[in-house]
Amino acid sequence: MKSFIEFIRERGVIGLAIGFILGGAVSGLVNSFISDIVNPLVGLILGHVEGLKEASIVFLGAKIAWGNFLSTLINFVIMTAVVFFGFKVLRLEKLDKQK
């Protein structure tokens, strides 16, 4: 039993589980922020009042959904920034057990 507890402590399984749960919650929050606030504003700036996700062009019969791609890219950039700055602000690297 002691080796199992040491394994969990050394590998950071509890931290991984907590991070997974919190990551899901943060993901939902950031996705809502992107789809409800950022995308409509970017859509207005780019001239697509109906929303950024619906913005597309037709090129040789193929529909290129550049708005959806841009929306996903914005989501990715903001999500990685939230994770990075959350990691740095909370100083989570200090929680790891030194070997």
N, C-alpha and C positions, 0 to 999 in steps of 0.2 A: 504494500500500500504506500509505503514511503517513497519508493521509486516512481510510482504513478503520480503522486503529488509533486515530486520534484520535476518530473517531465512536464506537467501542466504549467508549473511555475517557470521553468526554463524556456519553454517554447512559447509562452505567452498566450495560451489557449483562451484563458478568461478574457484577456484584453482583446483578442481577436473576436470573440463572441460579442462583447460589449460594442466594439467598433462596428461590427456587422449590423447590429440592431440600430445603433445611432446613425449609421450610414444610410440605412433605409429611411429613417425619419428625416434626416437632412436632405436626402435626395427628393423626397416628396415636397418638402418646403421649397427647395431651390427650383424644382420643376414648376411648381405653381407660380413662383416669382417670375420665372422666364416666360411661361405661357400667358400669364394674366397681366403682367406689367411691361416687361422688356419687349416682347415680340410685338404687341400692338403699337408701342412707341416707335420701334424700328420700322414697322410697317408704314406708319404715318410718314416718317422721314423719307422712306423709299417710295412712297406714293401708292402703297397697297393698303387701303383703308380696311379691307375685309380681313386682314391679318397676314402676317408674314408667312405662315405655314402654307397658305394657299397660293402664294406667288410662284408662277412658273412661266416658262416659254415653250413654244412648240418649235422644234427644229427638225426639219425633214420628216415630219410625221411623228416624231418622238417627243413626249412631254417631259421636259426637264424641270423637275421640282427644285429649283435653286433656293426657294424660300424655306422649304423644309430642311434642306441641308444647312442653310445659314442658321436657322433656328436651333438645330441640333448642335452645330458648332458653338454657338453662343452658350447653350446649355452646358456643353463640355467645359468650356473655358471658365465659366462661373463656378461650376462644380469643383473643378480642380483647384481654383483659387480659394474656395471655401475650405476645402480639405487641407491645402497647404498652410494657409494662414491659421486655421484652427489648430493644426498640429504645432505650428511655431508659437502661437500665442499661449496655448495650454501647456507648452513645453513637454509634450508627450514622449519625446525621445529620452527623457530622463527616467521614465517609468520602466524601461527595459532593464532587466537584471544584467549586471556586468559579469563577464566571464573571466 
